[in-house]
């Protein structure tokens, strides 16, 4: 079962597991002052950093993220 899951991926290949690299940690720290007023968590900033590195959009249910003024990341609300 585990091997089959590994071959298909999560959600039939619709999601990809990515490593969190040292450069992501540095960007998370740099995002802190830019996102402080929005009370983003460490996990929120990690999500943004990974999206910026991989040049993919961020999907979120938190509408306040759409008010973020960040370059290098596209933010889309899912509801």
C-alpha positions as CSV (number, residue, x, y, z in Angstrom):
1,X,0.0,0.0,0.0
2,X,2.7,2.5,0.9
3,X,4.6,1.9,-2.4
4,X,1.4,2.3,-4.3
5,X,0.7,5.6,-2.5
6,X,4.3,6.8,-3.3
7,X,3.8,6.1,-7.0
8,X,0.4,7.8,-7.3
9,X,1.3,10.7,-5.0
10,X,-1.2,12.7,-2.9
11,X,-4.6,13.2,-4.5
12,X,-3.6,11.2,-7.6
13,X,-0.6,13.4,-8.2
14,X,-2.4,16.7,-7.8
15,X,-0.1,17.7,-4.8
16,X,3.6,17.5,-4.6
17,X,5.6,17.2,-1.4
18,X,8.5,19.7,-1.4
19,X,11.5,19.9,0.9
20,X,11.8,23.0,3.1
21,X,15.3,24.3,2.4
22,X,17.6,26.7,4.2
23,X,16.8,29.4,1.7
24,X,13.1,29.0,2.7
25,X,14.0,29.5,6.4
26,X,15.8,32.7,5.5
27,X,12.9,34.0,3.5
28,X,10.5,33.1,6.3
29,X,12.5,35.3,8.6
30,X,12.6,38.2,6.1
31,X,8.8,37.9,5.7
32,X,8.2,38.5,9.4
33,X,8.3,42.3,9.4
34,X,6.4,42.5,6.1
35,X,3.5,40.3,7.5
36,X,3.5,41.3,11.2
37,X,0.4,43.4,10.9
38,X,-1.5,40.4,9.4
39,X,-0.5,38.1,12.3
40,X,0.8,35.4,10.0
41,X,2.1,32.3,11.7
42,X,5.4,30.7,11.1
43,X,3.6,28.1,9.0
44,X,1.8,30.8,7.0
45,X,5.1,32.4,6.2
46,X,6.7,29.0,5.3
47,X,3.9,28.5,2.8
48,X,4.5,31.8,1.2
49,X,8.3,31.3,1.1
50,X,7.9,27.9,-0.6
51,X,5.5,29.3,-3.1
52,X,7.9,32.1,-3.9
53,X,10.8,29.7,-4.4
54,X,8.8,27.4,-6.6
55,X,7.0,30.2,-8.4
56,X,3.6,28.7,-7.8
57,X,0.5,30.5,-6.5
58,X,-0.6,30.2,-2.9
59,X,-4.2,29.0,-2.2
60,X,-5.7,30.2,1.1
61,X,-9.0,30.4,2.8
62,X,-7.8,33.4,4.7
63,X,-9.0,36.5,2.9
64,X,-6.7,38.8,4.8
65,X,-3.8,37.4,2.8
66,X,-5.1,39.1,-0.3
67,X,-4.2,42.4,1.3
68,X,-0.5,41.4,1.6
69,X,1.8,43.5,-0.6
70,X,4.4,41.0,-1.5
71,X,6.3,40.7,-4.7
72,X,7.1,37.3,-6.2
73,X,4.0,35.5,-5.1
74,X,0.4,35.2,-6.3
75,X,-2.2,34.7,-3.7
76,X,-5.6,33.2,-4.5
77,X,-8.6,32.8,-2.2
78,X,-10.4,29.5,-2.4
79,X,-13.6,30.8,-1.0
